[in-house]
Amino acid sequence: DTCTFYLAPRLNPDGSAAAMSANPRYLRSSVRLYPYEDISDGLHPEDLDGDGRILQMRIPDPNGNWKISQLDPRLMEKRAPHESGGMYYRLLTEGRIENYDGYIIEEGRPPQGLDFNRNFPFEWRSESEQHGAGPYPASEPEVRAVVDFISQHLNINAAITFHTYSRVLLRPFSTRPDDSMEVGDLWIYKKIGEIGSKFSGYRCVSTFHDFKYHPKEITTGAFDDWMYDQFGAFTFTIELWDLPSEAGIVDRKFIDWWREHPHEEDLKIIKWADEHAPGSFVDWRRMDHPQLGPVEIGGWDRLYTWSNPPLAFVENEVARHTPFILSLAEKLPHLSVHTLEASSIGEDAYRINLVIENNGFFSTSTSQQGHKRRAVRPVRIELDLPEGANLASGNKRTELGHLEGRSADLSVTSYGASDPTSHRRRLEWVVRAKQGSTISLKIISQRAGTLVRSLLLG
């Protein structure tokens, strides 16, 4: 009755169906061949033994980077920079090598190389600067559908996009530091993020400061950046699930952990899997590779351990975010009529007094960024007079500007506090009309709703 939810259960149906087919494989996004229609040379993931999983291959190699762990022989431990003279292995993704010459193994370029979260029209960069960006902003039909829908539904105040993985609530920007954001919006983002963390147990961080894949590189064309920058909508990317934190490794650095962490943490993770998700790690076994000869195949079933939760954990992992979603709905701006009255000031003459309020947390422009972008029209009043009536003062159509919400003042110190009525506006008209006539008013906000009220004169 008070707000609207729009849900896209699966933004990328083709890619999702392919990833979970009888021959599953990792797909970043679309199934469309990109940037080229031919398959590049190099190693391409493939389920060679037909067990419905793409695992890893290990091959003995004196120049390999890996050795069998002394903590658990199933695990592979990184060879130290100074180590030599031991038994070492080369680790590869289970797959086939296109155009193999018998010597050189390189990672093949993924034939489906699109990344939808680089294709939105926010600081978009071409393929030469950012892999997977597409030929032009919103080039992909799935992304274009979202862009068109949101552009035609300006009532949207907030949005969440679900990704995997890391158990983190990400907020804009991806491309710039916090001090470049509208200050009031940054404070609101942090406040909302605290609430999201309380409900979900996920940390809320800036993508730029805490989630860059490389400290000197940025990602552009992201959905959350586009939503906030273009429309001023408070938008979060929720990265669902994280195997290390589920295994008890807390407060890890999201990206740095992959480069450096104690090997004991790997043991902690596999022990968790043994107890809670048996079968997640597949014991190594011999296989004759069609190109490499004898290899061992095994390791993590990554699609259902690292990239996504094991199936038994999916529902709980998703459900923990429902309270946060509902809390966002409770923060929306809402128009209400504080006072609407008519008083007689003479024969067939009436003074109309209207006071309206925004009862919500967000402004009717949602944010300072929304106000700066003029993303939505200001609140406006339209008066409908009965036949024969006319205005002695005031206008039939009036723009009131935007009404602040409670988010305009986040101070928690009561000493010296002052609450001006920036959430309230007043209008007055003088109408000449017959007693018993009815005047209709429409109060319109693209982000806070529309109210229709009638007033009987006399």
Wavefront OBJ file of the C-alpha trace (Angstrom):
o trace
v 0.000 0.000 0.000
v 2.875 2.400 0.656
v 5.705 1.401 -1.681
v 6.556 -0.629 -4.748
v 9.150 -3.355 -5.227
v 10.504 -4.260 -8.656
v 12.271 -7.633 -8.845
v 14.356 -9.167 -11.618
v 14.861 -12.736 -10.333
v 17.432 -13.531 -13.002
v 18.983 -10.720 -14.995
v 21.026 -13.162 -17.079
v 18.839 -16.217 -17.770
v 20.929 -17.603 -20.636
v 24.212 -17.450 -18.755
v 22.686 -18.904 -15.592
v 21.108 -21.797 -17.482
v 24.402 -22.592 -19.214
v 26.364 -22.464 -15.952
v 23.985 -24.966 -14.309
v 23.529 -27.258 -17.316
v 24.611 -30.878 -17.564
v 28.037 -29.579 -18.594
v 28.498 -26.755 -16.060
v 31.123 -24.092 -16.487
v 31.915 -20.676 -15.137
v 30.440 -17.820 -17.171
v 31.053 -14.209 -16.239
v 27.835 -13.084 -17.914
v 26.370 -13.666 -21.358
v 26.669 -16.717 -23.583
v 27.383 -14.455 -26.563
v 30.829 -14.911 -28.077
v 32.806 -11.753 -27.351
v 35.008 -9.976 -28.293
v 35.691 -12.462 -31.120
v 33.677 -15.306 -32.565
v 36.591 -17.729 -32.772
v 38.123 -19.690 -29.905
v 41.521 -18.396 -28.820
v 44.588 -20.557 -28.344
v 45.279 -21.777 -24.831
v 43.663 -23.699 -21.989
v 39.864 -23.661 -21.858
v 37.861 -25.149 -18.954
v 36.080 -28.397 -19.813
v 34.661 -31.361 -17.920
v 36.984 -33.977 -19.377
v 36.016 -36.951 -17.226
v 32.261 -36.382 -17.505
v 31.525 -36.131 -13.773
v 29.564 -32.884 -14.158
v 32.266 -30.757 -12.511
v 35.223 -28.714 -13.656
v 37.980 -29.339 -11.126
v 41.752 -28.889 -11.270
v 44.652 -30.814 -12.767
v 48.060 -31.169 -11.125
v 51.155 -32.141 -13.071
v 54.630 -32.858 -11.617
v 57.003 -30.113 -12.725
v 60.332 -29.080 -11.126
v 59.443 -25.454 -11.954
v 55.915 -25.710 -10.566
v 54.643 -23.233 -8.010
v 52.939 -25.776 -5.746
v 53.730 -28.640 -3.411
v 51.603 -31.152 -1.512
v 50.688 -29.764 1.900
v 52.138 -31.324 5.031
v 48.953 -30.319 6.894
v 46.641 -32.332 4.631
v 47.799 -34.254 1.531
v 44.683 -33.189 -0.363
v 45.709 -29.531 -0.148
v 48.281 -27.805 -2.324
v 50.579 -25.311 -0.620
v 52.366 -22.477 -2.403
v 56.079 -23.039 -2.857
v 58.142 -20.448 -0.988
v 60.383 -18.131 -3.048
v 63.567 -19.739 -1.659
v 62.450 -23.403 -1.898
v 64.192 -25.842 -4.217
v 64.942 -29.549 -4.521
v 61.496 -30.825 -3.616
v 58.583 -32.374 -5.468
v 56.638 -29.591 -7.132
v 53.521 -29.382 -9.264
v 51.884 -27.163 -11.816
v 48.166 -26.522 -11.190
v 45.785 -26.030 -14.107
v 42.042 -25.830 -14.555
v 40.541 -29.052 -15.843
v 40.252 -28.529 -19.554
v 41.615 -28.820 -23.059
v 44.357 -26.748 -24.705
v 43.422 -25.204 -28.012
v 46.192 -25.440 -30.618
v 48.657 -27.055 -28.187
v 52.243 -27.335 -29.455
v 53.383 -29.730 -26.756
v 55.299 -27.117 -24.768
v 53.497 -23.836 -24.092
v 50.376 -23.679 -21.912
v 48.653 -20.322 -21.674
v 45.267 -19.367 -20.282
v 42.834 -19.113 -23.174
v 40.744 -15.984 -23.475
v 37.188 -16.865 -22.397
v 35.093 -17.111 -25.569
v 32.137 -15.533 -23.733
v 34.034 -12.558 -22.370
v 31.241 -10.095 -21.608
v 30.794 -8.640 -18.150
v 27.369 -7.051 -17.722
v 28.616 -5.080 -14.725
v 31.025 -3.198 -17.004
v 28.380 -2.409 -19.623
v 26.230 0.171 -17.795
v 26.499 3.804 -18.946
v 28.661 5.089 -16.092
v 32.184 6.191 -17.063
v 32.130 3.352 -19.599
v 35.470 2.386 -21.144
v 36.149 0.350 -24.259
v 37.501 -3.186 -24.427
v 41.031 -1.858 -24.873
v 40.828 -0.365 -21.370
v 38.514 -2.789 -19.599
v 37.827 -6.394 -20.554
v 34.205 -7.386 -20.945
v 32.823 -3.863 -21.324
v 31.014 -4.576 -24.593
v 31.187 -2.575 -27.816
v 29.307 0.422 -26.355
v 27.360 1.326 -23.181
v 24.225 -0.803 -22.665
v 25.017 -2.739 -25.848
v 23.711 -5.998 -24.387
v 19.940 -6.639 -24.497
v 19.833 -7.731 -20.843
v 21.538 -4.532 -19.692
v 19.543 -2.375 -22.111
v 16.292 -3.803 -20.712
v 17.311 -2.759 -17.187
v 18.474 0.689 -18.299
v 15.226 1.314 -20.203
v 13.005 0.093 -17.374
v 14.694 2.123 -14.655
v 14.833 5.236 -16.823
v 11.052 4.955 -17.222
v 10.394 4.335 -13.509
v 11.668 7.415 -11.728
v 9.856 6.416 -8.523
v 12.815 4.174 -7.614
v 14.655 5.487 -4.537
v 16.930 2.551 -3.742
v 18.227 -0.598 -5.383
v 20.141 -3.766 -4.577
v 21.957 -6.005 -7.015
v 23.022 -9.462 -5.871
v 26.366 -10.959 -6.892
v 28.669 -13.620 -5.473
v 30.948 -13.724 -3.495
v 32.750 -12.218 -0.408
v 29.937 -11.481 2.071
v 30.171 -7.744 1.655
v 27.791 -4.847 1.047
v 29.428 -2.657 -1.596
v 28.498 0.975 -2.117
v 29.586 3.523 -4.752
v 31.828 4.717 -6.057
v 34.033 2.211 -7.846
v 36.020 4.928 -9.587
v 36.646 7.639 -6.994
v 37.296 8.142 -3.302
v 34.658 8.958 -0.716
v 35.664 12.612 -0.497
v 34.377 13.145 -4.053
v 30.834 12.087 -3.066
v 28.161 14.509 -1.907
v 28.954 14.714 1.801
v 25.394 14.308 3.045
v 24.912 11.267 0.820
v 28.109 9.687 2.111
v 26.852 10.046 5.680
v 23.513 8.475 4.707
v 25.250 5.649 2.845
v 27.316 4.871 5.938
v 24.251 4.977 8.183
v 22.285 2.653 5.893
v 25.343 0.415 5.594
v 25.522 0.069 9.376
v 21.921 -1.095 9.374
v 22.617 -3.563 6.557
v 25.615 -4.935 8.441
v 23.579 -5.324 11.626
v 20.894 -7.340 9.839
v 23.103 -9.457 7.571
v 26.443 -9.742 9.332
v 28.140 -8.484 6.157
v 30.583 -5.585 6.255
v 29.630 -2.498 4.239
v 32.515 -0.848 2.385
v 33.346 1.451 -0.498
v 34.251 -0.417 -3.670
v 37.006 2.107 -4.415
v 38.644 1.904 -1.019
v 38.143 -1.752 -0.126
v 37.274 -3.890 -3.161
v 39.595 -3.000 -6.025
v 41.141 -6.002 -7.743
v 44.376 -4.042 -8.123
v 45.334 -0.997 -6.016
v 46.046 1.091 -9.123
v 43.107 -0.024 -11.240
v 39.401 0.801 -11.156
v 36.312 -0.799 -12.642
v 33.785 1.259 -14.599
v 30.335 0.712 -16.069
v 28.878 -0.795 -12.866
v 25.163 -0.895 -12.088
v 25.360 0.563 -8.581
v 27.519 3.498 -9.719
v 25.132 4.228 -12.587
v 22.035 4.123 -10.364
v 23.455 6.477 -7.783
v 25.256 8.839 -10.156
v 22.442 9.173 -12.702
v 19.343 8.962 -10.502
v 20.597 9.621 -6.973
v 19.174 6.269 -5.835
v 20.954 4.680 -2.876
v 22.220 1.454 -4.417
v 24.188 -1.467 -3.004
v 25.874 -4.490 -4.528
v 25.565 -7.445 -2.166
v 28.215 -10.111 -2.704
v 26.528 -13.230 -1.343
v 28.398 -16.007 0.473
v 32.028 -16.411 1.439
v 33.585 -19.785 2.151
v 36.538 -18.496 4.219
v 34.347 -16.458 6.570
v 31.875 -19.350 6.870
v 34.850 -21.439 7.986
v 35.621 -18.898 10.723
v 38.188 -16.664 9.018
v 36.865 -13.243 9.987
v 37.720 -9.674 9.020
v 39.919 -10.762 6.146
v 40.963 -8.277 3.486
v 38.633 -9.108 0.641
v 41.098 -8.986 -2.255
v 44.496 -9.156 -0.540
v 43.616 -12.491 1.111
v 43.931 -14.298 -2.202
v 47.540 -13.147 -2.497
v 48.635 -13.694 1.082
v 47.287 -15.644 4.042
v 48.556 -18.383 6.387
v 48.315 -21.865 4.892
v 46.654 -22.962 8.145
v 43.563 -21.106 6.965
v 43.325 -23.415 3.942
v 43.239 -26.359 6.346
v 40.507 -24.645 8.356
v 38.422 -24.252 5.199
v 38.730 -27.850 4.030
v 37.900 -29.122 7.520
v 34.731 -27.016 7.475
v 33.816 -28.498 4.085
v 34.425 -32.045 5.315
v 32.023 -31.481 8.198
v 29.330 -29.317 6.631
v 29.466 -29.921 2.871
v 31.018 -33.342 2.199
v 31.940 -33.856 -1.432
v 32.867 -30.196 -1.917
v 36.506 -31.227 -2.231
v 37.220 -34.124 -4.603
v 40.198 -36.350 -3.846
v 42.939 -36.383 -6.454
v 42.855 -39.290 -8.901
v 44.845 -40.272 -11.967
v 43.533 -39.416 -15.433
v 45.013 -39.673 -18.916
v 44.676 -36.219 -20.434
v 44.235 -36.334 -24.226
v 47.067 -33.795 -24.670
v 49.149 -33.811 -21.484
v 49.221 -37.521 -20.778
v 49.052 -38.725 -17.135
v 47.747 -36.047 -14.754
v 45.876 -36.024 -11.477
v 42.440 -34.446 -11.313
v 40.658 -33.241 -8.184
v 40.316 -30.252 -5.897
v 37.395 -27.954 -5.122
v 34.025 -28.096 -6.827
v 34.323 -24.322 -7.053
v 30.917 -23.527 -8.537
v 29.193 -24.851 -5.389
v 31.764 -23.990 -2.740
v 33.597 -20.777 -3.589
v 31.492 -19.045 -6.256
v 28.194 -20.046 -4.637
v 27.132 -21.693 -1.385
v 26.713 -25.451 -1.275
v 23.056 -26.029 -2.116
v 22.014 -26.684 1.481
v 23.230 -23.193 2.467
v 21.645 -21.134 -0.315
v 18.295 -20.330 1.299
v 19.700 -19.141 4.625
v 22.367 -17.085 2.894
v 19.788 -15.205 0.873
v 17.161 -14.906 3.625
v 19.500 -12.978 5.923
v 19.097 -9.956 3.612
v 15.309 -9.724 3.735
v 15.266 -7.464 6.848
v 17.708 -5.066 5.157
v 15.563 -4.881 2.034
v 12.467 -4.159 4.118
v 14.365 -1.540 6.115
v 15.170 0.291 2.881
v 11.459 0.355 2.088
v 10.804 1.921 5.478
v 13.181 4.779 4.617
v 11.349 5.918 1.492
v 9.913 9.443 1.322
v 6.143 9.634 1.868
v 3.857 12.590 1.329
v 1.092 13.277 3.809
v -1.379 16.091 4.394
v -0.793 17.826 7.707
v -3.586 20.402 7.280
v -6.238 21.004 4.641
v -8.982 23.465 5.506
v -11.223 26.114 3.994
v -12.414 29.187 5.874
v -15.040 31.655 4.681
v -13.782 35.198 4.176
v -16.936 36.641 2.624
v -19.856 35.720 0.429
v -18.781 32.849 -1.856
v -15.124 33.512 -1.006
v -12.861 31.039 0.799
v -9.296 30.884 1.947
v -7.767 27.436 1.354
v -4.905 26.435 3.652
v -2.759 23.404 2.784
v 0.222 22.067 4.700
v 1.986 18.963 3.407
v 4.809 16.921 4.889
v 7.369 14.331 3.920
v 7.074 11.692 6.641
v 9.925 9.577 5.296
v 13.639 9.305 5.981
v 14.785 10.145 2.451
v 14.215 13.492 0.777
v 11.677 13.665 -2.034
v 14.738 13.939 -4.301
v 16.098 10.873 -2.420
v 19.623 12.282 -2.163
v 21.793 15.312 -2.767
v 23.020 13.605 -5.923
v 19.416 13.208 -7.089
v 18.828 16.905 -6.423
v 22.014 17.900 -8.264
v 21.150 15.711 -11.258
v 17.526 16.946 -11.264
v 16.688 13.274 -11.540
v 13.020 13.875 -10.675
v 10.644 16.824 -10.748
v 10.059 18.823 -7.564
v 6.873 18.258 -5.580
v 3.966 20.011 -7.248
v 0.332 20.843 -6.442
v -2.503 20.840 -8.968
v -5.839 22.451 -8.064
v -9.071 21.413 -9.809
v -11.830 24.005 -9.423
v -15.547 23.354 -9.871
v -17.422 24.958 -12.745
v -17.927 28.672 -12.243
v -15.182 29.006 -9.617
v -12.065 31.102 -10.008
v -8.887 31.958 -8.097
v -8.555 35.352 -6.507
v -5.005 34.521 -5.403
v -2.643 31.642 -5.945
v -2.083 29.396 -8.968
v -3.735 26.240 -10.182
v -0.322 24.630 -10.553
v 2.480 25.267 -8.097
v 5.937 23.772 -7.789
v 7.029 23.514 -4.153
v 10.572 22.241 -4.590
v 11.757 19.176 -2.709
v 10.947 18.331 0.892
v 13.736 17.086 3.121
v 13.395 13.883 5.098
v 14.864 12.899 8.439
v 18.095 12.046 6.635
v 18.852 15.774 6.460
v 19.989 15.668 10.100
v 21.899 12.610 11.305
v 23.264 14.180 14.483
v 22.858 11.964 17.557
v 23.790 14.659 20.071
v 20.747 16.325 21.610
v 22.724 19.217 23.114
v 22.081 22.256 20.925
v 19.926 20.204 18.556
v 17.354 22.007 16.428
v 14.729 20.485 14.157
v 13.483 23.050 11.631
v 10.506 22.009 9.507
v 12.406 21.512 6.255
v 10.153 18.511 5.632
v 7.036 20.714 5.469
v 5.515 23.213 2.979
v 2.488 25.484 3.179
v 0.299 26.903 0.396
v -2.656 29.286 0.483
v -5.292 30.196 -2.088
v -8.324 32.460 -2.182
v -11.140 30.884 -4.169
v -14.412 32.400 -5.304
v -16.965 29.620 -5.532
v -20.473 28.777 -4.448
v -21.084 27.290 -1.052
v -21.250 23.472 -1.284
v -18.755 23.320 -4.140
v -15.945 20.785 -4.022
v -12.327 21.547 -4.782
v -9.923 18.730 -5.650
v -6.188 18.817 -5.024
v -3.500 16.551 -6.378
v -0.124 16.522 -4.618
v 2.483 14.856 -6.821
v 5.993 13.604 -6.164
v 7.787 11.167 -8.464
v 9.662 9.662 -5.520
v 7.217 10.101 -2.605
v 3.853 9.240 -4.116
v 0.709 11.072 -5.203
v -2.111 12.203 -2.938
v -5.593 13.229 -4.087
v -7.813 15.131 -1.686
v -11.219 16.820 -1.915
v -12.464 19.796 0.104
v -16.098 20.805 0.542
v -16.581 24.572 0.746
v -18.915 25.989 3.320
l 1 2 3 4 5 6 7 8 9 10 11 12 13 14 15 16 17 18 19 20 21 22 23 24 25 26 27 28 29 30 31 32 33 34 35 36 37 38 39 40 41 42 43 44 45 46 47 48 49 50 51 52 53 54 55 56 57 58 59 60 61 62 63 64 65 66 67 68 69 70 71 72 73 74 75 76 77 78 79 80 81 82 83 84 85 86 87 88 89 90 91 92 93 94 95 96 97 98 99 100 101 102 103 104 105 106 107 108 109 110 111 112 113 114 115 116 117 118 119 120 121 122 123 124 125 126 127 128 129 130 131 132 133 134 135 136 137 138 139 140 141 142 143 144 145 146 147 148 149 150 151 152 153 154 155 156 157 158 159 160 161 162 163 164 165 166 167 168 169 170 171 172 173 174 175 176 177 178 179 180 181 182 183 184 185 186 187 188 189 190 191 192 193 194 195 196 197 198 199 200 201 202 203 204 205 206 207 208 209 210 211 212 213 214 215 216 217 218 219 220 221 222 223 224 225 226 227 228 229 230 231 232 233 234 235 236 237 238 239 240 241 242 243 244 245 246 247 248 249 250 251 252 253 254 255 256 257 258 259 260 261 262 263 264 265 266 267 268 269 270 271 272 273 274 275 276 277 278 279 280 281 282 283 284 285 286 287 288 289 290 291 292 293 294 295 296 297 298 299 300 301 302 303 304 305 306 307 308 309 310 311 312 313 314 315 316 317 318 319 320 321 322 323 324 325 326 327 328 329 330 331 332 333 334 335 336 337 338 339 340 341 342 343 344 345 346 347 348 349 350 351 352 353 354 355 356 357 358 359 360 361 362 363 364 365 366 367 368 369 370 371 372 373 374 375 376 377 378 379 380 381 382 383 384 385 386 387 388 389 390 391 392 393 394 395 396 397 398 399 400 401 402 403 404 405 406 407 408 409 410 411 412 413 414 415 416 417 418 419 420 421 422 423 424 425 426 427 428 429 430 431 432 433 434 435 436 437 438 439 440 441 442 443 444 445 446 447 448 449 450 451 452 453 454 455 456 457 458
